[in-house]
Amino acid sequence: MPKYVRDAYRYKYPLPIHPLDHLPPLIPHNPISWAYWLFCYLSGSNEPQVRVHAEMDDLKRVTVCREQDMRLLWDNGFFGTGRMSRSEATWRQRTAKRLGLESSERGLESVTEKRRQRRLQFKRERSKFEAAKLELRQKGDLACEILDQERLFLRSLRDKELAYDKDDDDVVFREIDHELLDDAGEVMPIEVLELMPVEAIFLSFALPVLDLQVPTLMSTLVSSNATFADIESLATKYVAYHHYRSRGWCVRSGVKFGCDFLLYRRGPPFQHAEFAVMVLNADETLDYTQYSSTARVVGGARKSFVVCYVERQVSERQILQFWQNHNYASAFSSFKIGEVTYRRWVPGKNRD
C-alpha cells in the first residue's frame, strides 16, 4: 500500500536529467507559434548546467559532500546513502532538531524509529492484556466481561495513537555535542552521500551528472592491470543496474536482505520495495542453502525474489580489448540479461 508523502512534488522527476518542460504554449492555427516553439525545442537542452562534484578515495568509494548536490541526487532518483543515516542524508537536520536548534519536520528515519517504539510498546501492552484476560477466564468471569475489557484495551490504544502527533521530544544536549557545532552555533555539515560503484558509473557514463571522467572512474574502480574476472564482476553488476533503471525502476542497495538490489516502483518514501534481485553470471551457481536462506529473508519482508543472470555474448579477449580502449558502451552491450523468479516451496500452501 502506498505511503502518504507530505511533499511528494519534491520527487517529481525520476532522474537528475529533466525533460524540456519550459516550452512556450503552442497555438495550432498560428504558424509563428509553431516556428517559435520549434526554435525553443531545438535550442533547448536538458543537460545540467553545473555538474555534481564527486570525490574518490583509495578505498574505491565515491562520495558527494555538498548539501545541495546530495539533495539533488536524492530528490531525483534516490541515489546514494548518507553515511550517518539509513538512506537519505538527514543527519544534520535530525541533530539540529534533537539539540533544539531548529524545528524541522519529522523525517523518514524519525518516523521509522517512532513506529518501532510504538510496536514494541503495543506488544508489551498486548502481552499484559492477554495475561489479564487469562486470569479472568481462570476466575470464571463471563465472556461479556472479558469482551468489555478488550474494548477498553483497544480504546486506550486508539487514544495513544491520536496523542502520538502531539508528543514533543525533550531536548537532550550531551557533553560531546559541543564538538558538532561551529562558531556560529550551527551543526557542522560532516555527513556525506556515498554512491554505490554502479550508481557512480550510471551518473557518469549513462547520464552526464557527476563531474567525473568515465576513464578515471573506471581506472579507480578497476585497476589498469585488472584481470577479466575483476572487470566482469563490475560489468555484470552495472549491466543489471542499468537494465532496471532504464525500465523505470528505482534501484537501491539490497545488502541488508542478502541480495544485490531492491526495486521500488517509485521510491522509498512512497512504498516498500517489491522485488529483491540477486545478480549472477550465467555460468555461476550457488549452493541451494544460499538461495533458500535469501528467499526466506526476502519472503519474510513480503518481497519477490528475482535471480538475474547476466550472460556474456562475446569472448573474454574482446571485452578486455573494449575495456582497454575505453569503449565501455561496447563492453556493457556485450552482455544479455535473463531473469528467474524464485519462490520457496511450502508443502502446506503448494500442494496442487
C-alpha positions in Angstrom: 0.0 0.0 0.0 1.5 3.4 -1.0 2.5 5.7 1.8 1.3 9.3 2.3 4.2 11.6 1.4 3.9 15.2 2.6 6.0 16.9 -0.1 5.5 14.4 -3.0 6.1 17.1 -5.6 9.7 17.2 -4.4 10.2 13.8 -6.0 8.6 14.8 -9.3 11.4 13.6 -11.6 12.8 10.0 -11.5 16.3 11.1 -12.8 18.5 14.2 -12.4 18.1 14.9 -16.1 14.7 16.7 -16.5 12.6 16.9 -19.7 12.1 20.2 -21.5 9.1 21.3 -19.6 9.5 25.1 -20.1 8.5 25.2 -23.7 6.1 28.0 -24.8 2.4 27.3 -25.4 1.7 26.0 -28.9 -1.2 27.6 -30.9 -2.1 25.2 -33.7 -3.6 27.8 -36.1 -0.7 30.3 -35.7 2.4 29.5 -37.8 4.6 31.9 -35.8 3.8 29.9 -32.7 4.9 26.8 -34.4 8.2 28.4 -35.5 8.9 29.8 -32.0 8.0 26.5 -30.3 10.3 24.6 -32.7 13.1 27.1 -32.1 12.8 26.7 -28.3 12.7 23.0 -28.6 15.8 22.7 -30.9 17.8 25.3 -29.0 16.9 24.0 -25.5 18.9 21.4 -23.6 18.1 19.3 -20.6 21.8 18.7 -19.7 22.6 20.2 -16.3 24.5 23.4 -16.4 26.6 22.6 -13.4 27.6 19.0 -12.7 27.6 17.4 -9.3 31.0 17.4 -7.7 32.1 13.9 -6.5 35.2 12.7 -4.8 37.0 9.3 -4.9 39.4 7.8 -2.3 41.8 4.9 -2.2 39.1 2.6 -0.9 37.2 3.0 -4.2 34.4 4.9 -2.5 32.6 7.7 -4.4 31.2 10.4 -2.2 29.3 13.7 -2.6 29.9 16.4 0.0 27.9 19.5 -0.8 24.4 19.6 0.7 22.7 20.9 -2.5 24.2 18.1 -4.5 23.2 15.5 -2.0 19.6 16.9 -2.1 19.6 16.9 -5.9 20.7 13.2 -6.2 18.2 12.1 -3.6 15.2 14.1 -4.8 15.8 13.0 -8.4 16.1 9.2 -8.4 17.1 8.4 -4.7 20.8 7.9 -5.5 23.3 7.3 -2.7 23.1 6.7 1.0 24.1 9.1 3.8 26.9 7.7 5.9 25.3 8.7 9.1 21.7 7.9 8.1 19.7 4.9 6.9 19.0 6.3 3.4 18.6 10.0 2.9 21.4 12.2 4.3 19.4 13.8 7.1 21.9 13.6 10.0 22.4 17.3 10.2 18.7 18.1 10.3 18.0 15.3 12.8 20.8 16.5 15.1 19.7 20.1 14.9 16.2 19.1 15.9 17.5 16.9 18.7 19.5 19.8 20.1 16.6 22.2 19.7 18.4 24.4 17.2 15.6 24.3 14.6 12.0 23.0 14.4 12.3 20.8 11.3 9.7 18.4 10.0 9.6 14.8 11.0 12.0 12.9 8.8 11.7 9.3 7.5 14.1 7.9 10.0 12.5 9.6 13.0 9.1 8.3 11.8 10.5 4.8 11.5 12.0 4.9 14.9 8.8 6.2 16.4 6.9 3.3 14.7 9.3 0.8 16.1 8.9 2.1 19.6 5.1 2.1 19.2 5.2 -1.5 18.0 7.3 -2.6 21.0 5.0 -0.8 23.4 2.0 -2.3 21.8 3.5 -5.8 22.1 4.2 -5.2 25.8 0.7 -4.0 26.5 -0.9 -6.8 24.5 1.1 -9.4 26.5 -0.1 -7.8 29.7 -3.7 -7.8 28.5 -3.5 -11.4 27.4 -2.2 -12.4 30.8 -5.1 -10.4 32.5 -7.6 -12.0 30.1 -6.3 -15.5 31.0 -6.6 -14.6 34.7 -10.2 -13.5 34.2 -11.1 -16.8 32.5 -9.5 -18.8 35.2 -11.6 -17.0 37.7 -14.7 -17.9 35.8 -15.7 -14.5 34.6 -18.4 -14.2 31.9 -17.5 -13.7 28.2 -19.2 -10.4 28.1 -17.0 -9.1 30.9 -13.9 -10.2 29.0 -15.2 -8.5 25.9 -15.7 -5.3 27.8 -12.1 -5.4 29.0 -10.9 -6.0 25.4 -12.9 -3.0 24.2 -11.3 -0.8 26.9 -7.9 -2.1 25.9 -8.5 -1.2 22.2 -9.9 2.2 23.1 -6.8 3.0 25.2 -4.6 2.1 22.2 -6.6 4.3 19.9 -6.2 7.3 22.3 -2.5 6.8 22.4 -2.3 6.8 18.6 -4.3 10.0 18.5 -1.9 11.6 21.0 1.2 10.4 19.1 1.5 13.6 16.9 1.2 15.8 19.9 4.2 14.4 21.7 7.3 16.5 21.7 10.7 15.0 22.4 12.8 16.6 25.2 16.0 18.3 24.1 19.0 16.2 25.1 22.3 18.1 25.0 25.3 15.9 25.7 28.8 17.0 26.5 30.2 15.7 23.2 27.6 17.6 21.2 29.6 20.8 21.6 32.1 19.4 19.1 29.4 19.2 16.5 28.8 22.9 16.5 30.7 25.6 14.6 31.5 29.1 15.8 28.0 30.3 14.7 26.3 27.6 16.9 25.1 25.6 14.0 25.6 21.9 13.3 28.6 21.3 11.0 27.9 19.5 7.7 30.1 16.5 8.3 27.8 13.9 6.6 28.5 12.8 3.0 26.4 10.9 0.5 28.1 7.7 -0.6 27.3 6.2 -4.0 27.5 2.6 -5.0 30.0 2.0 -7.8 27.2 1.2 -10.2 25.4 4.4 -9.3 28.6 6.4 -9.9 29.0 4.7 -13.3 25.4 5.3 -14.2 25.6 9.0 -13.3 28.9 9.5 -15.3 28.6 7.1 -18.2 24.8 6.9 -18.8 23.9 10.4 -17.6 26.2 13.5 -17.5 25.5 14.3 -13.9 28.8 13.8 -12.0 32.0 15.8 -12.8 34.0 12.6 -13.0 35.6 11.4 -16.2 34.5 7.9 -17.1 38.0 6.5 -17.8 39.3 8.0 -14.5 36.3 6.5 -12.6 36.8 3.1 -14.2 40.5 3.0 -13.5 39.8 3.8 -9.9 37.1 1.1 -9.5 39.1 -1.5 -11.6 42.9 -1.1 -11.7 44.6 -0.9 -15.1 46.2 -4.3 -14.7 43.0 -6.0 -13.6 42.0 -9.4 -14.8 38.9 -10.3 -16.7 37.3 -11.6 -13.5 37.6 -8.2 -11.9 36.1 -6.4 -15.0 33.3 -9.0 -15.3 32.3 -8.6 -11.7 31.8 -4.9 -12.0 30.3 -5.1 -15.5 27.7 -7.7 -14.6 26.5 -5.6 -11.6 26.3 -2.4 -13.7 24.6 -4.1 -16.6 21.9 -5.4 -14.3 21.6 -1.9 -12.6 21.3 -0.1 -15.9 18.8 -2.7 -17.1 16.4 -2.0 -14.2 17.0 1.8 -14.2 16.3 2.0 -17.9 12.9 0.3 -17.3 11.8 2.9 -14.8 12.6 1.1 -11.5 14.2 2.9 -8.6 17.2 0.7 -7.7 18.6 0.7 -4.2 21.1 -1.5 -2.4 19.8 -4.8 -1.1 22.7 -5.7 1.1 20.5 -5.8 4.3 18.3 -8.5 2.6 21.2 -10.6 1.4 20.9 -9.6 -2.3 22.3 -7.0 -4.6 19.5 -4.7 -5.4 16.0 -3.7 -4.3 13.5 -2.5 -6.9 11.0 0.2 -5.9 8.1 1.2 -8.2 8.6 4.9 -7.4 10.9 5.3 -4.4 11.4 4.6 -0.6 9.2 7.5 0.6 6.2 6.1 -1.3 6.1 2.4 -0.9 8.3 -0.6 0.1 10.4 -2.4 -2.4 8.5 -5.0 -4.5 11.5 -7.1 -5.7 14.9 -8.2 -4.3 17.4 -9.0 -7.0 20.5 -11.3 -6.8 22.9 -10.8 -9.8 24.9 -13.8 -11.0 26.9 -14.7 -14.0 25.1 -17.1 -16.4 27.7 -19.8 -15.7 27.7 -19.2 -11.9 25.8 -21.3 -9.5 25.4 -21.2 -5.7 24.7 -23.7 -3.0 21.0 -24.4 -2.6 21.1 -23.3 1.0 22.2 -19.8 -0.1 19.2 -19.5 -2.4 16.9 -20.8 0.3 18.2 -18.6 3.0 17.9 -15.5 0.9 14.4 -16.5 -0.3 13.3 -16.8 3.4 14.7 -13.4 4.3 13.1 -11.8 1.2 9.8 -13.6 1.7 9.6 -12.6 5.3 9.8 -9.0 4.2 7.0 -9.6 1.6 9.1 -9.1 -1.4 9.6 -11.3 -4.6 13.0 -12.8 -5.0 14.5 -12.4 -8.5 17.7 -14.1 -9.7 19.1 -12.0 -12.5 21.6 -13.9 -14.8 24.0 -11.9 -16.9 25.3 -13.8 -19.9 28.4 -12.8 -21.9 27.8 -12.8 -25.6 31.5 -12.2 -26.8 34.8 -13.6 -25.9 36.8 -12.5 -22.9 39.6 -11.2 -25.1 37.2 -8.9 -26.9 35.8 -7.5 -23.7 39.3 -6.8 -22.4 40.1 -5.0 -25.6 37.0 -2.9 -25.4 37.9 -2.0 -21.8 41.5 -1.1 -22.6 40.3 1.1 -25.4 37.8 2.8 -23.1 35.0 1.6 -25.3 32.7 0.9 -22.4 29.5 1.1 -24.4 30.5 -1.9 -26.5 31.8 -3.7 -23.4 28.5 -3.3 -21.5 26.4 -4.2 -24.5 28.2 -7.5 -24.8 26.1 -8.9 -22.0 22.5 -10.2 -22.0 20.0 -10.2 -19.1 17.9 -13.2 -18.1 15.6 -13.3 -15.0 14.1 -16.1 -12.9 11.6 -15.5 -10.1 12.5 -17.8 -7.2 9.6 -19.0 -5.0 10.1 -21.1 -1.9 8.0 -24.3 -2.0 5.9 -24.7 1.1 4.1 -28.1 1.4 1.1 -26.7 3.3 0.5 -24.0 0.6 1.7 -25.5 -2.6 0.0 -28.9 -2.7 -1.7 -28.5 -6.1 
